[in-house]
Amino acid sequence: MAKKAYNDPLYQKNRKIVLEANAYTCHYCKGPANEADHIIPVSFGGGNEIDNLLPCCKSCNSTRKNKTRVRLKYWNRKY
Ligand SMILES: [Zn+2]
């Protein structure tokens, strides 16, 4: 299911927008980012909207994959 979301043209499009808006800087480690992380994971009902995406590097993306609480904390603070 998650795989399908990542192949969504909306995700591809918004991923680029989010990366460009943040100068390709990872939200977590401030390193160079080339991916977009879902704040609310797709498996938790998160979508591919810009509001649900954060610039993220490959290593942080794989490290944070299951740390939903960290992301929800960010989400609550932002909204
Ligand atoms: Zn990172």
N, CA, C, O and the ligand as a Tripos MOL2 file, in Angstrom:
@<TRIPOS>MOLECULE
protein
  317   315    80     0     0
PROTEIN
NO_CHARGES

@<TRIPOS>ATOM
      1 N           0.8330   -1.2040    0.0000 N.3       1 MET1
      2 CA          0.0000    0.0000    0.0000 C.3       1 MET1
      3 C           0.8690    1.2570    0.0000 C.2       1 MET1
      4 O           0.6180    2.2020   -0.7480 O.2       1 MET1
      5 N           1.8870    1.2490    0.8460 N.am      2 ALA2
      6 CA          2.7750    2.4060    0.9140 C.3       2 ALA2
      7 C           3.4690    2.6210   -0.4280 C.2       2 ALA2
      8 O           3.6700    3.7500   -0.8760 O.2       2 ALA2
      9 N           3.8200    1.5250   -1.0400 N.am      3 LYS3
     10 CA          4.5090    1.6000   -2.3150 C.3       3 LYS3
     11 C           3.6570    2.3270   -3.3450 C.2       3 LYS3
     12 O           4.1540    3.1240   -4.1410 O.2       3 LYS3
     13 N           2.3940    2.0400   -3.3120 N.am      4 LYS4
     14 CA          1.4670    2.6600   -4.2510 C.3       4 LYS4
     15 C           1.4540    4.1740   -4.0570 C.2       4 LYS4
     16 O           1.4380    4.9370   -5.0220 O.2       4 LYS4
     17 N           1.4630    4.6010   -2.7700 N.am      5 ALA5
     18 CA          1.4240    6.0270   -2.4700 C.3       5 ALA5
     19 C           2.6760    6.7200   -2.9890 C.2       5 ALA5
     20 O           2.6130    7.8510   -3.4720 O.2       5 ALA5
     21 N           3.8060    6.0440   -2.8900 N.am      6 TYR6
     22 CA          5.0550    6.6530   -3.3440 C.3       6 TYR6
     23 C           5.1020    6.7570   -4.8660 C.2       6 TYR6
     24 O           5.8490    7.5650   -5.4180 O.2       6 TYR6
     25 N           4.3140    5.9500   -5.5260 N.am      7 ASN7
     26 CA          4.2580    6.0360   -6.9830 C.3       7 ASN7
     27 C           3.1950    7.0170   -7.4570 C.2       7 ASN7
     28 O           3.0460    7.2610   -8.6550 O.2       7 ASN7
     29 N           2.4620    7.5740   -6.5060 N.am      8 ASP8
     30 CA          1.4260    8.5450   -6.8240 C.3       8 ASP8
     31 C           2.0610    9.7740   -7.4730 C.2       8 ASP8
     32 O           3.0110   10.3300   -6.9210 O.2       8 ASP8
     33 N           1.5640   10.2090   -8.6250 N.am      9 PRO9
     34 CA          2.1170   11.4210   -9.2720 C.3       9 PRO9
     35 C           2.0550   12.6390   -8.3580 C.2       9 PRO9
     36 O           2.9070   13.5240   -8.4340 O.2       9 PRO9
     37 N           1.0370   12.6810   -7.4880 N.am     10 LEU10
     38 CA          0.9250   13.8020   -6.5470 C.3      10 LEU10
     39 C           2.1030   13.8090   -5.5840 C.2      10 LEU10
     40 O           2.6450   14.8670   -5.2630 O.2      10 LEU10
     41 N           2.4960   12.6300   -5.1270 N.am     11 TYR11
     42 CA          3.6520   12.5340   -4.2390 C.3      11 TYR11
     43 C           4.9160   12.9830   -4.9660 C.2      11 TYR11
     44 O           5.7150   13.7500   -4.4280 O.2      11 TYR11
     45 N           5.0840   12.5040   -6.1740 N.am     12 GLN12
     46 CA          6.2690   12.8820   -6.9560 C.3      12 GLN12
     47 C           6.3450   14.3980   -7.1410 C.2      12 GLN12
     48 O           7.4140   15.0000   -7.0510 O.2      12 GLN12
     49 N           5.1950   14.9870   -7.3980 N.am     13 LYS13
     50 CA          5.1230   16.4220   -7.6480 C.3      13 LYS13
     51 C           5.3850   17.2060   -6.3530 C.2      13 LYS13
     52 O           6.1930   18.1350   -6.3330 O.2      13 LYS13
     53 N           4.6890   16.8190   -5.2730 N.am     14 ASN14
     54 CA          4.8260   17.5520   -4.0160 C.3      14 ASN14
     55 C           6.1820   17.3260   -3.3680 C.2      14 ASN14
     56 O           6.6960   18.1960   -2.6650 O.2      14 ASN14
     57 N           6.7510   16.1660   -3.6070 N.am     15 ARG15
     58 CA          8.0860   15.8680   -3.0860 C.3      15 ARG15
     59 C           9.0830   16.9050   -3.6170 C.2      15 ARG15
     60 O           9.9110   17.4320   -2.8740 O.2      15 ARG15
     61 N           8.9830   17.1740   -4.8880 N.am     16 LYS16
     62 CA          9.8680   18.1390   -5.5250 C.3      16 LYS16
     63 C           9.6390   19.5370   -4.9550 C.2      16 LYS16
     64 O          10.5880   20.2740   -4.6870 O.2      16 LYS16
     65 N           8.3680   19.8910   -4.7740 N.am     17 ILE17
     66 CA          8.0300   21.2220   -4.2520 C.3      17 ILE17
     67 C           8.5860   21.3780   -2.8390 C.2      17 ILE17
     68 O           9.1770   22.4050   -2.5060 O.2      17 ILE17
     69 N           8.3900   20.3490   -2.0090 N.am     18 VAL18
     70 CA          8.8470   20.3950   -0.6160 C.3      18 VAL18
     71 C          10.3710   20.4750   -0.5670 C.2      18 VAL18
     72 O          10.9290   21.2310    0.2280 O.2      18 VAL18
     73 N          11.0300   19.7160   -1.3970 N.am     19 LEU19
     74 CA         12.4950   19.7340   -1.4190 C.3      19 LEU19
     75 C          13.0110   21.0990   -1.8700 C.2      19 LEU19
     76 O          13.9420   21.6450   -1.2790 O.2      19 LEU19
     77 N          12.4100   21.6340   -2.9030 N.am     20 GLU20
     78 CA         12.8670   22.9280   -3.4170 C.3      20 GLU20
     79 C          12.5880   24.0480   -2.4150 C.2      20 GLU20
     80 O          13.3950   24.9640   -2.2510 O.2      20 GLU20
     81 N          11.4340   23.9630   -1.7460 N.am     21 ALA21
     82 CA         11.0650   24.9890   -0.7670 C.3      21 ALA21
     83 C          12.0350   24.9990    0.4110 C.2      21 ALA21
     84 O          12.2080   26.0260    1.0680 O.2      21 ALA21
     85 N          12.6610   23.8680    0.6740 N.am     22 ASN22
     86 CA         13.5790   23.7770    1.8120 C.3      22 ASN22
     87 C          15.0340   23.6460    1.3740 C.2      22 ASN22
     88 O          15.8920   23.2030    2.1370 O.2      22 ASN22
     89 N          15.2880   24.0380    0.1420 N.am     23 ALA23
     90 CA         16.6550   24.0330   -0.4040 C.3      23 ALA23
     91 C          17.3200   22.6600   -0.2580 C.2      23 ALA23
     92 O          18.5220   22.5600   -0.0140 O.2      23 ALA23
     93 N          16.5210   21.6190   -0.4100 N.am     24 TYR24
     94 CA         17.0280   20.2360   -0.3520 C.3      24 TYR24
     95 C          17.7770   19.9540    0.9560 C.2      24 TYR24
     96 O          18.7980   19.2680    0.9740 O.2      24 TYR24
     97 N          17.2310   20.5100    2.0580 N.am     25 THR25
     98 CA         17.8320   20.2890    3.3710 C.3      25 THR25
     99 C          16.9500   19.3520    4.1880 C.2      25 THR25
    100 O          15.7390   19.5530    4.2780 O.2      25 THR25
    101 N          17.5530   18.3410    4.7740 N.am     26 CYS26
    102 CA         16.8170   17.3670    5.5730 C.3      26 CYS26
    103 C          16.2340   18.0380    6.8160 C.2      26 CYS26
    104 O          16.9220   18.7940    7.5010 O.2      26 CYS26
    105 N          14.9800   17.7610    7.0960 N.am     27 HIS27
    106 CA         14.3220   18.3590    8.2600 C.3      27 HIS27
    107 C          14.9470   17.8640    9.5670 C.2      27 HIS27
    108 O          14.9460   18.5890   10.5620 O.2      27 HIS27
    109 N          15.4650   16.6730    9.5750 N.am     28 TYR28
    110 CA         15.9420   16.0530   10.8110 C.3      28 TYR28
    111 C          17.4120   16.3500   11.0900 C.2      28 TYR28
    112 O          17.7610   16.7710   12.1930 O.2      28 TYR28
    113 N          18.2730   16.1350   10.0990 N.am     29 CYS29
    114 CA         19.7170   16.2490   10.3560 C.3      29 CYS29
    115 C          20.3430   17.4370    9.6260 C.2      29 CYS29
    116 O          21.5460   17.6700    9.7470 O.2      29 CYS29
    117 N          19.5500   18.1800    8.8760 N.am     30 LYS30
    118 CA         20.0130   19.3560    8.1190 C.3      30 LYS30
    119 C          21.0380   18.9950    7.0410 C.2      30 LYS30
    120 O          21.7390   19.8600    6.5150 O.2      30 LYS30
    121 N          21.1090   17.7220    6.7310 N.am     31 GLY31
    122 CA         21.9730   17.2780    5.6410 C.3      31 GLY31
    123 C          21.2440   17.4130    4.3170 C.2      31 GLY31
    124 O          20.0880   17.8350    4.2830 O.2      31 GLY31
    125 N          21.9040   17.0630    3.2370 N.am     32 PRO32
    126 CA         21.2570   17.1430    1.9270 C.3      32 PRO32
    127 C          20.1160   16.1300    1.8070 C.2      32 PRO32
    128 O          20.2940   14.9370    2.0530 O.2      32 PRO32
    129 N          18.9730   16.6190    1.4320 N.am     33 ALA33
    130 CA         17.7940   15.7600    1.3210 C.3      33 ALA33
    131 C          17.4650   15.4820   -0.1320 C.2      33 ALA33
    132 O          17.6420   16.3400   -0.9960 O.2      33 ALA33
    133 N          16.9990   14.3130   -0.3850 N.am     34 ASN34
    134 CA         16.5160   14.0150   -1.7290 C.3      34 ASN34
    135 C          15.2300   13.1990   -1.6990 C.2      34 ASN34
    136 O          14.8110   12.6360   -2.7110 O.2      34 ASN34
    137 N          14.6080   13.1440   -0.5190 N.am     35 GLU35
    138 CA         13.3490   12.4250   -0.4110 C.3      35 GLU35
    139 C          12.3820   13.2630    0.4050 C.2      35 GLU35
    140 O          12.7770   14.2430    1.0370 O.2      35 GLU35
    141 N          11.1250   12.8780    0.3900 N.am     36 ALA36
    142 CA         10.1210   13.5460    1.2240 C.3      36 ALA36
    143 C           9.5150   12.5070    2.1520 C.2      36 ALA36
    144 O           9.0930   11.4280    1.7340 O.2      36 ALA36
    145 N           9.4870   12.8700    3.4170 N.am     37 ASP37
    146 CA          8.9740   11.9730    4.4480 C.3      37 ASP37
    147 C           7.5190   12.3290    4.7540 C.2      37 ASP37
    148 O           7.1560   13.5040    4.8080 O.2      37 ASP37
    149 N           6.7020   11.3150    4.9520 N.am     38 HIS38
    150 CA          5.3110   11.5670    5.3330 C.3      38 HIS38
    151 C           5.2480   11.8560    6.8410 C.2      38 HIS38
    152 O           5.6950   11.0310    7.6380 O.2      38 HIS38
    153 N           4.7160   12.9820    7.2340 N.am     39 ILE39
    154 CA          4.5730   13.3140    8.6580 C.3      39 ILE39
    155 C           3.6180   12.3170    9.2990 C.2      39 ILE39
    156 O           3.9400   11.7080   10.3190 O.2      39 ILE39
    157 N           2.4590   12.1550    8.7090 N.am     40 ILE40
    158 CA          1.5670   11.0760    9.0950 C.3      40 ILE40
    159 C           1.7550    9.9700    8.0620 C.2      40 ILE40
    160 O           1.4290   10.1430    6.8880 O.2      40 ILE40
    161 N           2.2820    8.8370    8.5080 N.am     41 PRO41
    162 CA          2.5820    7.7770    7.5410 C.3      41 PRO41
    163 C           1.3520    7.3650    6.7390 C.2      41 PRO41
    164 O           0.2140    7.4350    7.2040 O.2      41 PRO41
    165 N           1.6260    6.9470    5.5510 N.am     42 VAL42
    166 CA          0.5430    6.5080    4.6670 C.3      42 VAL42
    167 C          -0.2640    5.3960    5.3340 C.2      42 VAL42
    168 O          -1.4830    5.3190    5.1790 O.2      42 VAL42
    169 N           0.4300    4.5420    6.0740 N.am     43 SER43
    170 CA         -0.2560    3.4400    6.7460 C.3      43 SER43
    171 C          -1.1700    3.9300    7.8630 C.2      43 SER43
    172 O          -2.0310    3.1860    8.3310 O.2      43 SER43
    173 N          -0.9870    5.1790    8.2940 N.am     44 PHE44
    174 CA         -1.8550    5.7640    9.3160 C.3      44 PHE44
    175 C          -2.8870    6.6990    8.6960 C.2      44 PHE44
    176 O          -3.5710    7.4430    9.3990 O.2      44 PHE44
    177 N          -2.9870    6.6510    7.4180 N.am     45 GLY45
    178 CA         -4.0040    7.4560    6.7300 C.3      45 GLY45
    179 C          -3.4800    8.7790    6.2030 C.2      45 GLY45
    180 O          -4.2570    9.6090    5.7290 O.2      45 GLY45
    181 N          -2.1680    8.9880    6.2810 N.am     46 GLY46
    182 CA         -1.5800   10.2230    5.7660 C.3      46 GLY46
    183 C          -1.6140   10.2380    4.2500 C.2      46 GLY46
    184 O          -1.5570    9.1930    3.6040 O.2      46 GLY46
    185 N          -1.7060   11.4120    3.7020 N.am     47 GLY47
    186 CA         -1.7810   11.5390    2.2510 C.3      47 GLY47
    187 C          -0.5180   12.1310    1.6690 C.2      47 GLY47
    188 O           0.4780   12.3080    2.3710 O.2      47 GLY47
    189 N          -0.5610   12.4330    0.3960 N.am     48 ASN48
    190 CA          0.5870   12.9910   -0.3000 C.3      48 ASN48
    191 C           0.4890   14.5010   -0.4600 C.2      48 ASN48
    192 O           1.1280   15.0810   -1.3370 O.2      48 ASN48
    193 N          -0.3080   15.1290    0.3830 N.am     49 GLU49
    194 CA         -0.4200   16.5800    0.3130 C.3      49 GLU49
    195 C           0.8740   17.2190    0.8340 C.2      49 GLU49
    196 O           1.6020   16.6130    1.6200 O.2      49 GLU49
    197 N           1.1430   18.4350    0.3890 N.am     50 ILE50
    198 CA          2.3610   19.1380    0.7990 C.3      50 ILE50
    199 C           2.4350   19.2550    2.3150 C.2      50 ILE50
    200 O           3.5150   19.1340    2.8920 O.2      50 ILE50
    201 N           1.3020   19.4890    2.9630 N.am     51 ASP51
    202 CA          1.2680   19.6360    4.4180 C.3      51 ASP51
    203 C           1.7200   18.3850    5.1500 C.2      51 ASP51
    204 O           2.0870   18.4520    6.3230 O.2      51 ASP51
    205 N           1.6980   17.2580    4.4770 N.am     52 ASN52
    206 CA          2.0640   16.0000    5.1330 C.3      52 ASN52
    207 C           3.4660   15.5470    4.7580 C.2      52 ASN52
    208 O           3.8740   14.4370    5.0980 O.2      52 ASN52
    209 N           4.2020   16.3970    4.0630 N.am     53 LEU53
    210 CA          5.5320   15.9870    3.6120 C.3      53 LEU53
    211 C           6.6230   16.8840    4.1980 C.2      53 LEU53
    212 O           6.4560   18.0960    4.3300 O.2      53 LEU53
    213 N           7.7360   16.2500    4.5430 N.am     54 LEU54
    214 CA          8.9050   16.9710    5.0350 C.3      54 LEU54
    215 C          10.1150   16.5480    4.2240 C.2      54 LEU54
    216 O          10.2410   15.3820    3.8500 O.2      54 LEU54
    217 N          11.0250   17.5110    3.9450 N.am     55 PRO55
    218 CA         12.2450   17.1230    3.2560 C.3      55 PRO55
    219 C          13.0660   16.2020    4.1440 C.2      55 PRO55
    220 O          13.1840   16.4340    5.3470 O.2      55 PRO55
    221 N          13.6190   15.1810    3.5670 N.am     56 CYS56
    222 CA         14.2870   14.1570    4.3630 C.3      56 CYS56
    223 C          15.3800   13.4970    3.5320 C.2      56 CYS56
    224 O          15.2160   13.2740    2.3320 O.2      56 CYS56
    225 N          16.5020   13.1870    4.1870 N.am     57 CYS57
    226 CA         17.5420   12.4540    3.4770 C.3      57 CYS57
    227 C          17.2620   10.9560    3.5890 C.2      57 CYS57
    228 O          16.4080   10.5260    4.3650 O.2      57 CYS57
    229 N          17.9800   10.1920    2.8200 N.am     58 LYS58
    230 CA         17.6970    8.7650    2.7400 C.3      58 LYS58
    231 C          17.9080    8.0650    4.0810 C.2      58 LYS58
    232 O          17.1010    7.2200    4.4690 O.2      58 LYS58
    233 N          18.9720    8.4030    4.7840 N.am     59 SER59
    234 CA         19.2550    7.6950    6.0370 C.3      59 SER59
    235 C          18.2260    8.0440    7.1050 C.2      59 SER59
    236 O          17.7980    7.1670    7.8540 O.2      59 SER59
    237 N          17.8190    9.3220    7.1890 N.am     60 CYS60
    238 CA         16.8020    9.6950    8.1690 C.3      60 CYS60
    239 C          15.4640    9.0680    7.8180 C.2      60 CYS60
    240 O          14.7120    8.6510    8.6990 O.2      60 CYS60
    241 N          15.1800    9.0050    6.5590 N.am     61 ASN61
    242 CA         13.9010    8.4410    6.1380 C.3      61 ASN61
    243 C          13.7880    6.9790    6.5680 C.2      61 ASN61
    244 O          12.7290    6.5450    7.0220 O.2      61 ASN61
    245 N          14.8570    6.2320    6.4270 N.am     62 SER62
    246 CA         14.7830    4.8260    6.8150 C.3      62 SER62
    247 C          14.8490    4.6700    8.3310 C.2      62 SER62
    248 O          14.2640    3.7410    8.8870 O.2      62 SER62
    249 N          15.5630    5.5820    9.0010 N.am     63 THR63
    250 CA         15.6540    5.5140   10.4570 C.3      63 THR63
    251 C          14.3240    5.8520   11.1090 C.2      63 THR63
    252 O          13.9350    5.2420   12.1050 O.2      63 THR63
    253 N          13.6340    6.8260   10.5390 N.am     64 ARG64
    254 CA         12.4140    7.3440   11.1670 C.3      64 ARG64
    255 C          11.1620    6.6020   10.7170 C.2      64 ARG64
    256 O          10.0590    6.8860   11.1840 O.2      64 ARG64
    257 N          11.3330    5.6910    9.8470 N.am     65 LYS65
    258 CA         10.1790    5.0380    9.2440 C.3      65 LYS65
    259 C           9.1360    4.5920   10.2750 C.2      65 LYS65
    260 O           7.9330    4.7230   10.0460 O.2      65 LYS65
    261 N           9.6010    4.0710   11.3980 N.am     66 ASN66
    262 CA          8.6390    3.5510   12.3640 C.3      66 ASN66
    263 C           8.4970    4.4290   13.6000 C.2      66 ASN66
    264 O           7.8330    4.0550   14.5670 O.2      66 ASN66
    265 N           9.1260    5.5940   13.5600 N.am     67 LYS67
    266 CA          9.0380    6.4860   14.7190 C.3      67 LYS67
    267 C           7.9130    7.4860   14.5110 C.2      67 LYS67
    268 O           8.1380    8.6900   14.3830 O.2      67 LYS67
    269 N           6.7360    6.9740   14.4820 N.am     68 THR68
    270 CA          5.5690    7.8070   14.1960 C.3      68 THR68
    271 C           5.3990    8.9010   15.2250 C.2      68 THR68
    272 O           5.0210   10.0230   14.8870 O.2      68 THR68
    273 N           5.6750    8.5870   16.4730 N.am     69 ARG69
    274 CA          5.4270    9.5500   17.5390 C.3      69 ARG69
    275 C           6.2500   10.8220   17.3410 C.2      69 ARG69
    276 O           5.7700   11.9220   17.6160 O.2      69 ARG69
    277 N           7.4640   10.6780   16.8750 N.am     70 VAL70
    278 CA          8.3100   11.8370   16.6380 C.3      70 VAL70
    279 C           7.6450   12.7660   15.6380 C.2      70 VAL70
    280 O           7.6580   13.9880   15.7890 O.2      70 VAL70
    281 N           7.0740   12.1680   14.6280 N.am     71 ARG71
    282 CA          6.4640   12.9780   13.5880 C.3      71 ARG71
    283 C           5.1570   13.5850   14.0560 C.2      71 ARG71
    284 O           4.8340   14.7190   13.7020 O.2      71 ARG71
    285 N           4.4070   12.8450   14.8450 N.am     72 LEU72
    286 CA          3.1420   13.3730   15.3320 C.3      72 LEU72
    287 C           3.3980   14.5590   16.2550 C.2      72 LEU72
    288 O           2.6210   15.5130   16.2870 O.2      72 LEU72
    289 N           4.4870   14.4890   16.9980 N.am     73 LYS73
    290 CA          4.8760   15.5820   17.8780 C.3      73 LYS73
    291 C           5.1040   16.8440   17.0490 C.2      73 LYS73
    292 O           4.6340   17.9270   17.3990 O.2      73 LYS73
    293 N           5.8190   16.6870   15.9670 N.am     74 TYR74
    294 CA          6.0800   17.8010   15.0750 C.3      74 TYR74
    295 C           4.7620   18.3310   14.5240 C.2      74 TYR74
    296 O           4.5360   19.5390   14.4530 O.2      74 TYR74
    297 N           3.9210   17.4200   14.1470 N.am     75 TRP75
    298 CA          2.6420   17.7770   13.5380 C.3      75 TRP75
    299 C           1.7990   18.5970   14.5000 C.2      75 TRP75
    300 O           1.1980   19.5960   14.1060 O.2      75 TRP75
    301 N           1.7530   18.1770   15.7660 N.am     76 ASN76
    302 CA          0.9500   18.8620   16.7720 C.3      76 ASN76
    303 C           1.4910   20.2630   17.0420 C.2      76 ASN76
    304 O           0.7330   21.1990   17.2950 O.2      76 ASN76
    305 N           2.8020   20.3870   16.9830 N.am     77 ARG77
    306 CA          3.4130   21.6750   17.2610 C.3      77 ARG77
    307 C           3.1100   22.6490   16.1240 C.2      77 ARG77
    308 O           2.8550   23.8340   16.3370 O.2      77 ARG77
    309 N           3.1480   22.1120   14.9320 N.am     78 LYS78
    310 CA          2.9740   22.9660   13.7640 C.3      78 LYS78
    311 C           1.5370   23.4570   13.6400 C.2      78 LYS78
    312 O           1.2930   24.5990   13.2500 O.2      78 LYS78
    313 N           0.5970   22.5930   13.9730 N.am     79 TYR79
    314 CA         -0.8010   22.9870   13.7600 C.3      79 TYR79
    315 C          -1.5010   23.3230   15.0510 C.2      79 TYR79
    316 O          -2.6810   23.6730   15.0410 O.2      79 TYR79
    317 ZN         18.6300   13.5030    7.4650 Zn       80 ZN80
@<TRIPOS>BOND
     1     1     2 1
     2     2     3 1
     3     3     4 2
     4     3     5 am
     5     5     6 1
     6     6     7 1
     7     7     8 2
     8     7     9 am
     9     9    10 1
    10    10    11 1
    11    11    12 2
    12    11    13 am
    13    13    14 1
    14    14    15 1
    15    15    16 2
    16    15    17 am
    17    17    18 1
    18    18    19 1
    19    19    20 2
    20    19    21 am
    21    21    22 1
    22    22    23 1
    23    23    24 2
    24    23    25 am
    25    25    26 1
    26    26    27 1
    27    27    28 2
    28    27    29 am
    29    29    30 1
    30    30    31 1
    31    31    32 2
    32    31    33 am
    33    33    34 1
    34    34    35 1
    35    35    36 2
    36    35    37 am
    37    37    38 1
    38    38    39 1
    39    39    40 2
    40    39    41 am
    41    41    42 1
    42    42    43 1
    43    43    44 2
    44    43    45 am
    45    45    46 1
    46    46    47 1
    47    47    48 2
    48    47    49 am
    49    49    50 1
    50    50    51 1
    51    51    52 2
    52    51    53 am
    53    53    54 1
    54    54    55 1
    55    55    56 2
    56    55    57 am
    57    57    58 1
    58    58    59 1
    59    59    60 2
    60    59    61 am
    61    61    62 1
    62    62    63 1
    63    63    64 2
    64    63    65 am
    65    65    66 1
    66    66    67 1
    67    67    68 2
    68    67    69 am
    69    69    70 1
    70    70    71 1
    71    71    72 2
    72    71    73 am
    73    73    74 1
    74    74    75 1
    75    75    76 2
    76    75    77 am
    77    77    78 1
    78    78    79 1
    79    79    80 2
    80    79    81 am
    81    81    82 1
    82    82    83 1
    83    83    84 2
    84    83    85 am
    85    85    86 1
    86    86    87 1
    87    87    88 2
    88    87    89 am
    89    89    90 1
    90    90    91 1
    91    91    92 2
    92    91    93 am
    93    93    94 1
    94    94    95 1
    95    95    96 2
    96    95    97 am
    97    97    98 1
    98    98    99 1
    99    99   100 2
   100    99   101 am
   101   101   102 1
   102   102   103 1
   103   103   104 2
   104   103   105 am
   105   105   106 1
   106   106   107 1
   107   107   108 2
   108   107   109 am
   109   109   110 1
   110   110   111 1
   111   111   112 2
   112   111   113 am
   113   113   114 1
   114   114   115 1
   115   115   116 2
   116   115   117 am
   117   117   118 1
   118   118   119 1
   119   119   120 2
   120   119   121 am
   121   121   122 1
   122   122   123 1
   123   123   124 2
   124   123   125 am
   125   125   126 1
   126   126   127 1
   127   127   128 2
   128   127   129 am
   129   129   130 1
   130   130   131 1
   131   131   132 2
   132   131   133 am
   133   133   134 1
   134   134   135 1
   135   135   136 2
   136   135   137 am
   137   137   138 1
   138   138   139 1
   139   139   140 2
   140   139   141 am
   141   141   142 1
   142   142   143 1
   143   143   144 2
   144   143   145 am
   145   145   146 1
   146   146   147 1
   147   147   148 2
   148   147   149 am
   149   149   150 1
   150   150   151 1
   151   151   152 2
   152   151   153 am
   153   153   154 1
   154   154   155 1
   155   155   156 2
   156   155   157 am
   157   157   158 1
   158   158   159 1
   159   159   160 2
   160   159   161 am
   161   161   162 1
   162   162   163 1
   163   163   164 2
   164   163   165 am
   165   165   166 1
   166   166   167 1
   167   167   168 2
   168   167   169 am
   169   169   170 1
   170   170   171 1
   171   171   172 2
   172   171   173 am
   173   173   174 1
   174   174   175 1
   175   175   176 2
   176   175   177 am
   177   177   178 1
   178   178   179 1
   179   179   180 2
   180   179   181 am
   181   181   182 1
   182   182   183 1
   183   183   184 2
   184   183   185 am
   185   185   186 1
   186   186   187 1
   187   187   188 2
   188   187   189 am
   189   189   190 1
   190   190   191 1
   191   191   192 2
   192   191   193 am
   193   193   194 1
   194   194   195 1
   195   195   196 2
   196   195   197 am
   197   197   198 1
   198   198   199 1
   199   199   200 2
   200   199   201 am
   201   201   202 1
   202   202   203 1
   203   203   204 2
   204   203   205 am
   205   205   206 1
   206   206   207 1
   207   207   208 2
   208   207   209 am
   209   209   210 1
   210   210   211 1
   211   211   212 2
   212   211   213 am
   213   213   214 1
   214   214   215 1
   215   215   216 2
   216   215   217 am
   217   217   218 1
   218   218   219 1
   219   219   220 2
   220   219   221 am
   221   221   222 1
   222   222   223 1
   223   223   224 2
   224   223   225 am
   225   225   226 1
   226   226   227 1
   227   227   228 2
   228   227   229 am
   229   229   230 1
   230   230   231 1
   231   231   232 2
   232   231   233 am
   233   233   234 1
   234   234   235 1
   235   235   236 2
   236   235   237 am
   237   237   238 1
   238   238   239 1
   239   239   240 2
   240   239   241 am
   241   241   242 1
   242   242   243 1
   243   243   244 2
   244   243   245 am
   245   245   246 1
   246   246   247 1
   247   247   248 2
   248   247   249 am
   249   249   250 1
   250   250   251 1
   251   251   252 2
   252   251   253 am
   253   253   254 1
   254   254   255 1
   255   255   256 2
   256   255   257 am
   257   257   258 1
   258   258   259 1
   259   259   260 2
   260   259   261 am
   261   261   262 1
   262   262   263 1
   263   263   264 2
   264   263   265 am
   265   265   266 1
   266   266   267 1
   267   267   268 2
   268   267   269 am
   269   269   270 1
   270   270   271 1
   271   271   272 2
   272   271   273 am
   273   273   274 1
   274   274   275 1
   275   275   276 2
   276   275   277 am
   277   277   278 1
   278   278   279 1
   279   279   280 2
   280   279   281 am
   281   281   282 1
   282   282   283 1
   283   283   284 2
   284   283   285 am
   285   285   286 1
   286   286   287 1
   287   287   288 2
   288   287   289 am
   289   289   290 1
   290   290   291 1
   291   291   292 2
   292   291   293 am
   293   293   294 1
   294   294   295 1
   295   295   296 2
   296   295   297 am
   297   297   298 1
   298   298   299 1
   299   299   300 2
   300   299   301 am
   301   301   302 1
   302   302   303 1
   303   303   304 2
   304   303   305 am
   305   305   306 1
   306   306   307 1
   307   307   308 2
   308   307   309 am
   309   309   310 1
   310   310   311 1
   311   311   312 2
   312   311   313 am
   313   313   314 1
   314   314   315 1
   315   315   316 2
@<TRIPOS>SUBSTRUCTURE
     1 MET1         2 RESIDUE 1 A MET
     2 ALA2         6 RESIDUE 1 A ALA
     3 LYS3        10 RESIDUE 1 A LYS
     4 LYS4        14 RESIDUE 1 A LYS
     5 ALA5        18 RESIDUE 1 A ALA
     6 TYR6        22 RESIDUE 1 A TYR
     7 ASN7        26 RESIDUE 1 A ASN
     8 ASP8        30 RESIDUE 1 A ASP
     9 PRO9        34 RESIDUE 1 A PRO
    10 LEU10       38 RESIDUE 1 A LEU
    11 TYR11       42 RESIDUE 1 A TYR
    12 GLN12       46 RESIDUE 1 A GLN
    13 LYS13       50 RESIDUE 1 A LYS
    14 ASN14       54 RESIDUE 1 A ASN
    15 ARG15       58 RESIDUE 1 A ARG
    16 LYS16       62 RESIDUE 1 A LYS
    17 ILE17       66 RESIDUE 1 A ILE
    18 VAL18       70 RESIDUE 1 A VAL
    19 LEU19       74 RESIDUE 1 A LEU
    20 GLU20       78 RESIDUE 1 A GLU
    21 ALA21       82 RESIDUE 1 A ALA
    22 ASN22       86 RESIDUE 1 A ASN
    23 ALA23       90 RESIDUE 1 A ALA
    24 TYR24       94 RESIDUE 1 A TYR
    25 THR25       98 RESIDUE 1 A THR
    26 CYS26      102 RESIDUE 1 A CYS
    27 HIS27      106 RESIDUE 1 A HIS
    28 TYR28      110 RESIDUE 1 A TYR
    29 CYS29      114 RESIDUE 1 A CYS
    30 LYS30      118 RESIDUE 1 A LYS
    31 GLY31      122 RESIDUE 1 A GLY
    32 PRO32      126 RESIDUE 1 A PRO
    33 ALA33      130 RESIDUE 1 A ALA
    34 ASN34      134 RESIDUE 1 A ASN
    35 GLU35      138 RESIDUE 1 A GLU
    36 ALA36      142 RESIDUE 1 A ALA
    37 ASP37      146 RESIDUE 1 A ASP
    38 HIS38      150 RESIDUE 1 A HIS
    39 ILE39      154 RESIDUE 1 A ILE
    40 ILE40      158 RESIDUE 1 A ILE
    41 PRO41      162 RESIDUE 1 A PRO
    42 VAL42      166 RESIDUE 1 A VAL
    43 SER43      170 RESIDUE 1 A SER
    44 PHE44      174 RESIDUE 1 A PHE
    45 GLY45      178 RESIDUE 1 A GLY
    46 GLY46      182 RESIDUE 1 A GLY
    47 GLY47      186 RESIDUE 1 A GLY
    48 ASN48      190 RESIDUE 1 A ASN
    49 GLU49      194 RESIDUE 1 A GLU
    50 ILE50      198 RESIDUE 1 A ILE
    51 ASP51      202 RESIDUE 1 A ASP
    52 ASN52      206 RESIDUE 1 A ASN
    53 LEU53      210 RESIDUE 1 A LEU
    54 LEU54      214 RESIDUE 1 A LEU
    55 PRO55      218 RESIDUE 1 A PRO
    56 CYS56      222 RESIDUE 1 A CYS
    57 CYS57      226 RESIDUE 1 A CYS
    58 LYS58      230 RESIDUE 1 A LYS
    59 SER59      234 RESIDUE 1 A SER
    60 CYS60      238 RESIDUE 1 A CYS
    61 ASN61      242 RESIDUE 1 A ASN
    62 SER62      246 RESIDUE 1 A SER
    63 THR63      250 RESIDUE 1 A THR
    64 ARG64      254 RESIDUE 1 A ARG
    65 LYS65      258 RESIDUE 1 A LYS
    66 ASN66      262 RESIDUE 1 A ASN
    67 LYS67      266 RESIDUE 1 A LYS
    68 THR68      270 RESIDUE 1 A THR
    69 ARG69      274 RESIDUE 1 A ARG
    70 VAL70      278 RESIDUE 1 A VAL
    71 ARG71      282 RESIDUE 1 A ARG
    72 LEU72      286 RESIDUE 1 A LEU
    73 LYS73      290 RESIDUE 1 A LYS
    74 TYR74      294 RESIDUE 1 A TYR
    75 TRP75      298 RESIDUE 1 A TRP
    76 ASN76      302 RESIDUE 1 A ASN
    77 ARG77      306 RESIDUE 1 A ARG
    78 LYS78      310 RESIDUE 1 A LYS
    79 TYR79      314 RESIDUE 1 A TYR
    80 ZN80       317 GROUP 0 **** ****
